[in-house]
Amino acid sequence: MARKKTANSSQSTLEKLAVAIGACGKSAACCSGRIEADDFEITIAGAGTLPLPMRAKHVRELSDVAKPAPYGKRTETLTDPAVRNSLEIDSAKVELSAALQGAIDDQLPVIECGLGLPPGRLKAELYKLLIYPTGGRFRKHRDSEKRKGMVGSLIVVLPSKFKRGSLLVWEKDRPRRFDFGQARLEQAAEYVAFYADCEHEVERVESGVRVCLAFNLIVKPSGKRKRKPSDTADPVVVDALSDRLAAHPQKPIVFPLDHHYTAAGLKPNLLKGADREIAEQVRLASEQLGCRLHFGQVSRHLCQYADDETFGYGRRSYRSDPVDYDNLNIGESYDDEIVIDGWKDASGKSVSLADLPCDEIMLACTTPVEQWKPTRQDYEGYTGNAGNTLDRWYHQRAMGS
């Protein structure tokens, strides 16, 4: 069934709540800085000290230990230089000097602050040493959460002369570009830290060699949280939440989160950036108003009429042809269903609750539903006896109060 439009008063109440909640989340999804170290010595098992700055001949000399870097596609691990053209050395073979390791650790409090993470609990665990020779690149992708408690990635670009090879990190569809100008001029090491679910891309290296260290950013477990006297909800959030509850007391309120989370990563202590700040305000406001807070997965299935402009004699597209989803002409929606399942309580423990169908009265979105990105699409082209249809599926994590 298609979701019904709500009355203006209900929409304004939800909009007020969404604005109040959105104002609580101010943390960025990525941050950057410079590494100050007395030396950048790195030892490679079986190859000796890593030469910095690196040149093409050094890359060739490391051929016995540096292997083509693979990438993941669904459940597969593939190697394709058209997608990822770089070499990697596993962390087990890489030893950082005490000065370099200490300089990186010194930046962790800065990264915690920049990403909106709790202080004193972030750990950087070396994952790979990556080498991008001339022509090296890595197309747009997301990092997988490789370890328990992993929330992000830290890339430290070492001093070595190269041209281009910028890193792009997307924050809500807006790319931020990091050029590593000081590293390219062999003046300093520079880093970028970002959440693992952020799409990012390494642009093609036009000349020289781009060398970097890749770390997993892991949030260490905390002890039992102590309530502070200063832990009070924002009055604006409390008022907006109270107004919404008064307008529809029998309907839960659902707050979709902006970041992506695995089932294991959907816990209060592993929430990312603005989601963490928003969740804390919702928790405090819910407690004040006597509401229960849960987490879950939002699944949306949207069905629309669509046209790829290939209908007609001699122009018909076949089912095996690739679909250009960005250039489809989208028509009327004839079915739009949102359901929440996979429930967890406020502490992150799984609980047995029935699936919850949603309508617009229940969704308080900082990112409008129309701007959600589909995780899967399926276009049914011309069949001769039916109109063309487009099915889209969306999956997001959410809080419910």
WOURTA-V733001 format. One record per residue. N is the residue number from 0. RES is the residue in one letter. OMEGA is omega in degrees with one decimal (NA if undefined). NEAR is the number of other C-alpha atoms within 12 Angstrom. Layout:
n | res | omega | near
N | RES | OMEGA | NEAR
N | RES | OMEGA | NEAR
//
This chain:
n | res | omega | near
0 | M | 176.3 | 15
1 | A | 178.7 | 20
2 | R | -178.9 | 23
3 | K | 174.7 | 17
4 | K | -177.5 | 14
5 | T | 179.5 | 17
6 | A | -177.8 | 13
7 | N | -178.7 | 12
8 | S | 178.5 | 16
9 | S | 179.5 | 26
10 | Q | -178.3 | 25
11 | S | 176.8 | 20
12 | T | 177.9 | 31
13 | L | 179.3 | 38
14 | E | 177.8 | 29
15 | K | 179.5 | 26
16 | L | -179.8 | 39
17 | A | 178.7 | 34
18 | V | 179.8 | 25
19 | A | 179.4 | 30
20 | I | -178.5 | 41
21 | G | 179.8 | 34
22 | A | -179.6 | 20
23 | C | -175.1 | 27
24 | G | -175.4 | 28
25 | K | -176.9 | 20
26 | S | 177.8 | 29
27 | A | 177.8 | 31
28 | A | 177.5 | 43
29 | C | 177.6 | 43
30 | C | -175.1 | 34
31 | S | 179.8 | 33
32 | G | -176.3 | 31
33 | R | 178.0 | 29
34 | I | 177.1 | 33
35 | E | -179.2 | 26
36 | A | 177.9 | 25
37 | D | 174.7 | 16
38 | D | -180.0 | 21
39 | F | -175.6 | 35
40 | E | 178.4 | 23
41 | I | -178.8 | 29
42 | T | 179.4 | 23
43 | I | 179.4 | 27
44 | A | 179.3 | 20
45 | G | -178.1 | 18
46 | A | 178.6 | 22
47 | G | -176.1 | 18
48 | T | 177.9 | 22
49 | L | -180.0 | 35
50 | P | 175.8 | 24
51 | L | -3.5 | 31
52 | P | -178.0 | 32
53 | M | 174.2 | 31
54 | R | -177.3 | 25
55 | A | -179.5 | 25
56 | K | 178.7 | 16
57 | H | 177.1 | 25
58 | V | 179.1 | 32
59 | R | -179.5 | 18
60 | E | -179.5 | 19
61 | L | -174.0 | 28
62 | S | -179.3 | 18
63 | D | -176.4 | 17
64 | V | 180.0 | 28
65 | A | -176.0 | 31
66 | K | 177.4 | 22
67 | P | -177.3 | 30
68 | A | 178.6 | 29
69 | P | 173.5 | 22
70 | Y | -178.4 | 27
71 | G | 173.8 | 20
72 | K | -172.3 | 16
73 | R | -178.2 | 11
74 | T | -176.1 | 8
75 | E | 170.9 | 9
76 | T | -171.1 | 12
77 | L | 172.4 | 17
78 | T | -179.3 | 19
79 | D | -178.1 | 20
80 | P | 176.3 | 21
81 | A | 178.6 | 19
82 | V | 179.4 | 25
83 | R | -180.0 | 33
84 | N | 178.8 | 32
85 | S | 176.4 | 38
86 | L | 179.7 | 37
87 | E | 173.0 | 35
88 | I | -175.7 | 37
89 | D | -177.1 | 24
90 | S | -179.8 | 24
91 | A | -179.3 | 18
92 | K | -173.3 | 23
93 | V | 176.5 | 30
94 | E | 179.7 | 28
95 | L | 175.2 | 30
96 | S | 180.0 | 20
97 | A | -179.3 | 18
98 | A | -179.5 | 19
99 | L | 179.2 | 26
100 | Q | 179.6 | 29
101 | G | 179.3 | 19
102 | A | 176.9 | 27
103 | I | 178.9 | 42
104 | D | 179.8 | 29
105 | D | -179.5 | 23
106 | Q | -175.7 | 31
107 | L | 175.6 | 37
108 | P | 178.1 | 24
109 | V | 179.4 | 27
110 | I | 176.8 | 41
111 | E | -179.5 | 36
112 | C | -177.5 | 26
113 | G | -178.5 | 27
114 | L | 179.8 | 39
115 | G | 179.5 | 37
116 | L | 179.7 | 39
117 | P | -176.1 | 31
118 | P | 172.1 | 20
119 | G | -176.0 | 21
120 | R | -176.6 | 26
121 | L | 178.0 | 37
122 | K | 175.9 | 33
123 | A | -178.0 | 36
124 | E | -177.9 | 33
125 | L | -177.7 | 31
126 | Y | -179.1 | 31
127 | K | 162.2 | 32
128 | L | -173.9 | 39
129 | L | -179.6 | 40
130 | I | 176.8 | 48
131 | Y | 176.6 | 45
132 | P | 176.7 | 39
133 | T | -175.8 | 28
134 | G | -178.7 | 28
135 | G | 179.2 | 36
136 | R | 171.3 | 37
137 | F | -176.1 | 37
138 | R | -175.2 | 26
139 | K | -176.4 | 24
140 | H | 171.6 | 24
141 | R | 176.0 | 29
142 | D | 174.2 | 33
143 | S | 177.2 | 28
144 | E | -167.5 | 28
145 | K | -176.0 | 22
146 | R | 175.4 | 25
147 | K | -180.0 | 23
148 | G | 179.9 | 33
149 | M | 178.6 | 38
150 | V | -174.9 | 47
151 | G | -179.8 | 47
152 | S | 175.8 | 43
153 | L | 179.2 | 41
154 | I | 178.0 | 45
155 | V | -179.7 | 44
156 | V | -173.8 | 47
157 | L | 179.6 | 45
158 | P | 179.4 | 37
159 | S | -173.8 | 37
160 | K | 175.4 | 33
161 | F | -179.6 | 35
162 | K | -175.9 | 27
163 | R | -178.9 | 30
164 | G | 179.8 | 39
165 | S | 174.9 | 34
166 | L | 174.6 | 37
167 | L | 177.2 | 32
168 | V | -177.0 | 37
169 | W | 172.4 | 28
170 | E | -179.1 | 25
171 | K | 176.2 | 25
172 | D | 179.3 | 17
173 | R | -179.1 | 14
174 | P | 170.1 | 20
175 | R | -175.9 | 25
176 | R | 176.3 | 23
177 | F | -173.2 | 32
178 | D | 178.4 | 29
179 | F | -176.2 | 37
180 | G | -179.7 | 28
181 | Q | 177.0 | 24
182 | A | -179.3 | 35
183 | R | 178.2 | 32
184 | L | 177.4 | 23
185 | E | -177.8 | 25
186 | Q | -175.8 | 22
187 | A | 170.4 | 28
188 | A | 178.9 | 38
189 | E | -178.3 | 39
190 | Y | 169.1 | 39
191 | V | 175.3 | 42
192 | A | -178.8 | 46
193 | F | 178.5 | 45
194 | Y | -171.5 | 47
195 | A | -178.4 | 40
196 | D | 178.3 | 32
197 | C | 173.5 | 35
198 | E | 179.4 | 31
199 | H | -175.0 | 35
200 | E | 171.3 | 28
201 | V | -179.9 | 39
202 | E | -174.5 | 32
203 | R | 174.6 | 32
204 | V | -175.7 | 30
205 | E | 177.6 | 20
206 | S | 179.8 | 23
207 | G | -177.5 | 30
208 | V | 177.4 | 41
209 | R | -176.6 | 52
210 | V | 179.0 | 47
211 | C | 173.5 | 41
212 | L | 178.5 | 40
213 | A | 179.8 | 32
214 | F | 166.5 | 39
215 | N | 176.0 | 32
216 | L | -173.7 | 40
217 | I | 175.3 | 38
218 | V | -179.0 | 36
219 | K | 179.6 | 22
220 | P | 178.2 | 20
221 | S | 173.6 | 16
222 | G | 179.4 | 8
223 | K | -175.4 | 8
224 | R | 177.2 | 12
225 | K | 179.5 | 9
226 | R | 178.0 | 9
227 | K | 177.4 | 8
228 | P | -178.1 | 7
229 | S | -179.1 | 9
230 | D | 177.7 | 17
231 | T | -178.5 | 20
232 | A | 174.1 | 28
233 | D | -179.0 | 27
234 | P | 179.4 | 21
235 | V | 178.4 | 23
236 | V | 179.5 | 36
237 | V | -179.3 | 28
238 | D | -179.1 | 24
239 | A | 178.9 | 33
240 | L | 178.9 | 44
241 | S | 179.0 | 29
242 | D | -179.9 | 24
243 | R | 178.6 | 33
244 | L | 179.3 | 28
245 | A | -178.5 | 18
246 | A | -178.2 | 22
247 | H | -173.9 | 21
248 | P | -176.2 | 16
249 | Q | -176.3 | 13
250 | K | 175.5 | 22
251 | P | 175.5 | 30
252 | I | -176.8 | 42
253 | V | 179.8 | 43
254 | F | 177.3 | 45
255 | P | 180.0 | 43
256 | L | -176.9 | 42
257 | D | -179.1 | 40
258 | H | 176.5 | 38
259 | H | -179.3 | 39
260 | Y | 168.5 | 36
261 | T | 178.1 | 26
262 | A | 179.7 | 26
263 | A | -177.0 | 25
264 | G | -179.4 | 33
265 | L | 178.7 | 38
266 | K | -177.8 | 34
267 | P | -176.3 | 38
268 | N | 179.4 | 34
269 | L | 177.8 | 41
270 | L | -169.9 | 45
271 | K | 169.2 | 46
272 | G | -176.9 | 40
273 | A | 178.0 | 33
274 | D | -179.9 | 43
275 | R | -178.6 | 34
276 | E | 179.7 | 32
277 | I | -179.5 | 40
278 | A | 179.5 | 41
279 | E | 178.8 | 31
280 | Q | 177.6 | 36
281 | V | 178.9 | 51
282 | R | -178.6 | 36
283 | L | 179.5 | 29
284 | A | 179.1 | 32
285 | S | 177.7 | 32
286 | E | -178.3 | 21
287 | Q | -177.4 | 23
288 | L | 177.2 | 24
289 | G | 179.1 | 16
290 | C | 174.3 | 24
291 | R | -178.0 | 23
292 | L | 176.1 | 34
293 | H | 173.3 | 38
294 | F | 178.3 | 42
295 | G | 177.6 | 42
296 | Q | 175.5 | 35
297 | V | 176.2 | 38
298 | S | 178.9 | 31
299 | R | 175.0 | 35
300 | H | -177.2 | 34
301 | L | 178.9 | 35
302 | C | -176.7 | 30
303 | Q | 168.2 | 28
304 | Y | -177.3 | 26
305 | A | -177.8 | 32
306 | D | 178.2 | 29
307 | D | 176.1 | 30
308 | E | 179.0 | 19
309 | T | 179.3 | 23
310 | F | 176.5 | 18
311 | G | -178.2 | 14
312 | Y | 178.4 | 10
313 | G | -176.2 | 8
314 | R | -175.4 | 11
315 | R | 174.9 | 18
316 | S | -178.5 | 24
317 | Y | -174.2 | 18
318 | R | -178.2 | 15
319 | S | 179.6 | 10
320 | D | 175.8 | 13
321 | P | -177.9 | 14
322 | V | 174.8 | 22
323 | D | -174.0 | 19
324 | Y | -177.6 | 22
325 | D | -175.6 | 15
326 | N | 173.6 | 12
327 | L | 172.3 | 23
328 | N | -174.6 | 19
329 | I | 178.9 | 23
330 | G | -175.7 | 16
331 | E | 173.3 | 18
332 | S | 178.8 | 21
333 | Y | 174.5 | 20
334 | D | -178.7 | 21
335 | D | -174.8 | 29
336 | E | 176.9 | 29
337 | I | -179.3 | 33
338 | V | 175.7 | 32
339 | I | 175.2 | 36
340 | D | 179.4 | 30
341 | G | -171.1 | 31
342 | W | 170.4 | 30
343 | K | 177.9 | 30
344 | D | -174.0 | 24
345 | A | 178.7 | 29
346 | S | 179.2 | 24
347 | G | 178.6 | 23
348 | K | -179.3 | 20
349 | S | 178.4 | 20
350 | V | -178.8 | 18
351 | S | 176.2 | 15
352 | L | -179.7 | 15
353 | A | 174.2 | 13
354 | D | -175.7 | 17
355 | L | 173.2 | 27
356 | P | -176.1 | 27
357 | C | 166.5 | 32
358 | D | -172.2 | 28
359 | E | 177.9 | 34
360 | I | -174.1 | 34
361 | M | -172.2 | 41
362 | L | 173.5 | 37
363 | A | -170.6 | 40
364 | C | 169.6 | 36
365 | T | 170.2 | 32
366 | T | -176.3 | 24
367 | P | -179.0 | 21
368 | V | -177.6 | 29
369 | E | -179.0 | 15
370 | Q | 176.5 | 13
371 | W | 178.6 | 29
372 | K | 178.7 | 25
373 | P | 174.5 | 23
374 | T | 178.0 | 19
375 | R | 177.5 | 18
376 | Q | 178.9 | 23
377 | D | -178.9 | 25
378 | Y | 176.7 | 34
379 | E | -176.2 | 29
380 | G | -177.2 | 32
381 | Y | 178.9 | 25
382 | T | 177.8 | 17
383 | G | -178.8 | 14
384 | N | 179.6 | 7
385 | A | 178.5 | 12
386 | G | 178.3 | 19
387 | N | -177.6 | 29
388 | T | 178.4 | 29
389 | L | 175.1 | 34
390 | D | 177.1 | 28
391 | R | 176.1 | 31
392 | W | -179.6 | 26
393 | Y | 178.2 | 29
394 | H | 178.2 | 33
395 | Q | 172.9 | 37
396 | R | -175.2 | 39
397 | A | 169.3 | 46
398 | M | 176.2 | 46
399 | G | -179.6 | 37
400 | S | NA | 37
//
